[in-house]
């Protein structure tokens, strides 16, 4: 697939990453997707980061974003832990991802970004989603087969749908996922559509997954909107949670089998 580089940014942050670029790729006829690519200095893995909410993080030409929180603002944190990342925005034919995250078209957009990451190196590619973004990661795992990720990480996952803006990870056929899966959830997540108590049942439905592990998070700052800040976004402990995710991925890759543990 032909790649289109829009802007190369002259941004260096010590050992955080070797380079940060804003890229744009064709994904479907007349459709492109924009993402920020942050390359780790000595990568051990790659990841596509799927934002929660409506998914429209608003990537500007200089690499800044209109919405920055746990995943969209995580470039430096992930690259410091050896994971190169692609932080994706909505495709050019949509203003948001509402009612789109479980579709084949969304999976095709993800496949283009995964293919780009695989062209950079031969390292595994993980799909990491937060809140509504967990459905994006799970959809890629279900629909893409060999074009999909090597594993998924589902953080602060949406599991309830009392409001139209909530897109539960269970909208994907989780029982079909055979990849390794890691759940990361704050024990005191106060968002009404992402209760911690629902996660064990969701994990139990993934009977074909190579492994389904859980990292239970505690601590941080409990302030702001409970579905957009606070414990739901791992506020105040973003670096610690990112390192836990990266360490789990490294352990799993080093063992190459189930039982990596958390």
C-alpha positions, 0 to 999 in steps of 0.5 A, a space after each residue: 500500500 502506498 504511504 503518504 507522509 504529510 509532515 515530518 516533525 523535528 521533535 526529539 525528546 531525549 531517549 523517549 523516541 527517535 522521531 515523531 511524524 504525522 502520517 496519512 495512509 489510504 485505507 479504502 477508496 477515497 478514504 485516508 486515515 491520519 495518525 501520529 507515528 512515534 518510533 522507539 529508539 530500540 523497539 521491542 514491539 509496536 502498537 496501534 492506539 485507539 482513543 475512547 469517546 467518539 475517537 476524533 482526537 483531532 491531529 494537527 499538522 504539528 503533531 499536537 492533538 485536540 484531545 489528549 489523555 491516557 492513550 492519545 497523549 501516550 507517545 512518549 510514555 510508550 516509546 520510553 518503554 520500547 513500544 513504537 506507536 501509531 495514534 490514530 484519528 478518525 478516517 477522512 470520511 467520518 467525523 466520529 466513530 460512533 456506530 462504526 467501531 464494530 464494522 468491517 470498514 473500521 477494521 480495514 482502516 486499522 489493517 492499513 495502520 498495522 501493515 504500516 507498522 509491520 513495514 517498519 520492522 518485524 516486531 509484533 503489533 498490538 492493538 491497544 484501546 481505551 474505553 470505547 476504543 477497546 471495541 476497535 481493538 477487539 474488532 481488529 482481532 476478530 475480523 482481520 485474521 493475519 492482517 490483524 494484530 498479534 495481540 490486544 490490550 483493552 483498558 478501561 473497557 466499556 461494557 454497558 450501553 445505557 447511553 448512545 455514546 457508549 460502545 461496549 467491547 462486547 459488540 465484538 464477537 469476543 468468543 472468536 478471539 484467539 490472540 493473547 489479550 490483556 485487560 487493564 482496569 481501575 478497581 474504582 473506575 466510577 464511569 457508569 459504563 465501565 464498571 470494574 465488576 463487569 470485567 471478569 465476565 467479559 474475560 470469561 467469554 474469551 474462551 479461545 484466547 491464548 491468554 486473557 489476563 487482568 491488571 487491576 489498577 489502584 490509586 491515582 487522582 479521582 477528579 474531573 468527569 468520571 468518564 473522561 478523567 480521574 480513575 477512568 483515565 488513570 489520572 496521575 499514574 499514567 506512566 506507571 500503568 503504561 509501564 505495566 502494560 509494556 512489561 506484560 507485553 515484553 513478558 508475553 513475547 519472551 515466553 511466546 505462550 500463555 501464562 505471561 501473567 500480570 
